[in-house]
Amino acid sequence: MSDDLYDVIIVGGGPVGLAQALALSRFQQGLRVALLDRRPFTVPDDKRAFALAAGVKRVLETLGVWSAIGAEAEPIRAMKITDSGQGDLSRPVFLTFEGDVAPGEPYAHMVANRVLTRVLLEAVGSRVELIAPIDITGYTAGAASASLSLKDGRTLKAPLIIAADGAMSALRNMAGIGVVQHDYRQSGVVTTIAHELPHEGTAYEHFRPAGPFASLPLPGNRSSLVWTESTEEAARLKALPPDQAAAEIEAAMGSSLGRVTVEEGIQAFPLRLQLAREFTGPRLALIGDAAHVVHPLAGQGLNLGLKDVAALAETVVDAMRLGLDHGSADVLERYQRWRSLDTALMAAVTDNLNRLFSNDLAPVRAVRDIGLGLVDRLAPIKSALITRAAGLEANGPRLTRGLPL
């Protein structure tokens, strides 16, 4: 076999790309996989954290990595949703989710980015060929394989190339796949806080006029914050000294967790909705942010990406076991159909929720609060919402149901 020929090439070494490499190499023996990134493969030194849904936890369990991740994760055992207007002192709880999706299984866990990346990197180990740092200068697709031209002069070939290279995906652009996008004119303000009172595994979603404010439990008396604000207000918050930022965060939370201190510098990033017009191209599959970017209010961004991983791994492994060309248009169309509807539904839900709650009009507030109250009282609807958010659909990929490929 030529040194530049692989069965699958994955571009993008974040958690989604790493999980895809692990899934394919674990369940298809002898598969030759290359994983490329423009940066060295290292564990990030940041305090970002993700809410991983129960279905995604099952993916990681089946890949053999959850025990190491779970040892440093914090289960989300309840969620309380409040709604308040500008200047309101009280924050009445209109909707509460409590309990497990299965005995002993919370519907989500908070996992630090550095933990998730470290464990996945260790698991990938020698299973795949890691190529980084490297710049890709070209992509072409032929009848039997696709080629990547690298800045160092090499050309790598494979029947299937997977783009996990983020929202600004160079591979997606090289393939001529356009996007549908909407600028929310909002920014996500992100930081980690320590607080006086225990969170008891409870996540809070405070709907405020400028957008939702979420505090998500981390190990100890700590929480991860994702605060949606106008771009101008986000810039102001980012520039505040830590003690002033802590005071504003505490006020925004209604002092629900007592005194607050900021553990790290505040980050802010612009928010937008972005969906690739196609999730596949000639011998190319898009996963993660390369395929979709949604509003963070439901914490579904990485979950969608890891569900992509589960669906594509199943599609590719099934095709190879049947002796089919795993990069052919017919095979990739199965992945496209599988993921496009689920992603479009989640994009629509998060977009409409953001539009509904990011205002302070009294009539709109009254209607949405009545709606939240009704959902809180209707157990079947509430249960269906939890199941959907947990990624436990009956027709989901096998990995999300805890089944090996």
Buried (B, 14 or more C-beta within 10 A) or exposed (E): EEEBBBBBBBBBBBBBBBBBBBBBBBBBEEBBBBBBBBEEBEBBEBBBBBBBBBBBBBBBBBBEBBEBBBEBBBBBBBBBBBBBEEEBEEBEEBBBBEEBBEEEBBBBBBBBBBBBBBBBBEBBEEBBBBBEEBEBEEBBBEEEBBBBBBEEEEEBBBBBBBBBBBBEBBBBBBBEBEBEEEEBEBBBBBBBBBBEEEBEBBBBBBBBBBBBBBBBBBEEBBBBBBBBBBBEBBEEBBEBEBEEBBBBBBEBBBBBBEEBBBBEEBBBEEBBBBBBEBBBBBBBBBBBBBBBBBBBBBBBBBBBBBBBBBBBBBBBBBBBEEEEBBBBEEBBEBBBEBBBEBBEEBBEBBBEBBEBBBEBEEEEBEEBBEEBBEBBEEEEEBEEBBBBBBBBBEEBBBBBBBEEB
